[in-house]
Amino acid sequence: MATLRMHNFINGAWRPAQSGSWFESRNPAHPGEVVGLFPESGSQDVEEAVQSAAGAFEAWRALGLVKRAEYLLRVARLMEEELEPLARIIAQEAGKQLNEARADVVEAIHMAQYAFAFGHLGQYGRVLGDEVPTKRCYEVLEPRGVVVAITPWNFPVAIPFWLTGLSLVLGNCVILKPSEDTPLCGAKIAGYFEQAGIPAGVVQVIHGAGETVGSSLVAHPKTQVVLFTGSYEVGCGIKQEVAKHANKVCTIETGGKNAVLVMEDADLEMAVTAGLLSAFKTSGQRCVTAGRLLVDHRIADRFTERFVASAKRVTVGDPMDDVFYGAMINQQGVEKGRRFNELARQEGFEILLDRNAEPPPTPDGYWLRPFVYTGAWRNDSLCLTEEAFSPHVAIVPVRGVEEAVAVYNDTKYGLSGSIITEDYRKAKYAEEHMQCGIFYWNLPCIGAGVRLPFGGVKQSGNLIPSAAGLIPVLTHPKAVTYNLDRKIVMAQGLSAEVK
């Protein structure tokens, strides 16, 4: 069977890279299986995409909020019709277990629907009263222009819609640069917008390496907004580049060392379930994955016994099968996870469970099994404070909610956290004192609501959240004041009379 060959989607047409070069996307559960070939784009392709977006901007902006929103509803309906085949592409290309892949698509649908609803609601700024009744004061949200969305492989459909949905409805044009590990998912997104009839240049998808395509899009003088999800190192580079441009802003979401706090009064069954989901879903390859379970010392033994027993039963295997989680994305991900597992040993922690001696589900796939360890909190421990991005979790005993929160805060990250407790006072204390952008009570610390902001503090981002929190970075609020009288009265009480 011939290998699938996909092109960039630039200015309303499918085009190969001008270099004529291609790269492969492979199935991480079966790396011998080539998912498809994709264009290795370069500076010429970037230039064409940016010029097309800049050229389309004024007409798209002039179309109006409601009409722009209609395209998002059409795309949502197209994805609903193709939920199952799209989920299977995600499972094949990203290695996500099939149910998780379906959830990825549903989240993208919800984000497109939310963007549509936002547009039809028409809340486009504020109207304010003035001290003089003959004045009318309001603000309008003006689109910034060309938005660059650089997205990761682990949510290859959902995150692009977090970043593109409101961008488009608010009047911007979007260039999506999907991960090199999941380019087919990016191409499918372009296809849905094409089927929805989006005007040429408004949505474009360009493939290639972050070091070439991504950096060129970030630095281009005609791109105004950069939306990025990935590593802190790359995010810092983006911030530094953006700072050189007077007309450019960015938001970066850059991971975390998240935790679930389990209090003495917790429902243990709920706590174990929340811990398992937080630590091991998507093979631990989520920015909101819990690398730490901070458990009150009075129930630590009971919790640990139940958690380890459950972790022994976690099924790992082909993403298309009925398993708890699927494959790691690539060999580099496997090697990083193994380094963290070995680091826990080198740092002297007690290893409670290491299932990585078990036979791999497939001989050539990228696999890691659950790894659980325990010990007292140490902020000089790399494995306790750095992001492993793998099924690697520590159980750390703590003394009460105040110490649990202090330990949670004792890292350079601040993305997601949760507390399991029946005491609302403890939950409220944690909510008010945990340094994080996403907080849950009696839930796992993974997940995202499209109507809420998604982002973190400290080295988890740059304080501009994604999803519903993007509006300030996608628009510029223009203050407007009308005088309906023939006299001029200044807001500060200054007289307009000339003497």
PyMOL commands that set and color helices and strands:
alter all, ss='L'
color gray80, all
select helices_A, chain A and resi 43-63+65-81+83-94+98-121+158-169+183-195+210-219+232-242+268-284+300-313+331-346+382-385+400-409+424-433+458-460+468-474
alter helices_A, ss='H'
color red, helices_A
select strands_A, chain A and resi 8-10+13-15+22-27+30-39+127-128+135-143+146-150+173-177+203-205+225-229+249-253+258-262+290-296+350-354+371-374+392-398+416-420+438-441+453-454+466-467+475-483
alter strands_A, ss='S'
color yellow, strands_A
deselect
rebuild
show_as cartoon
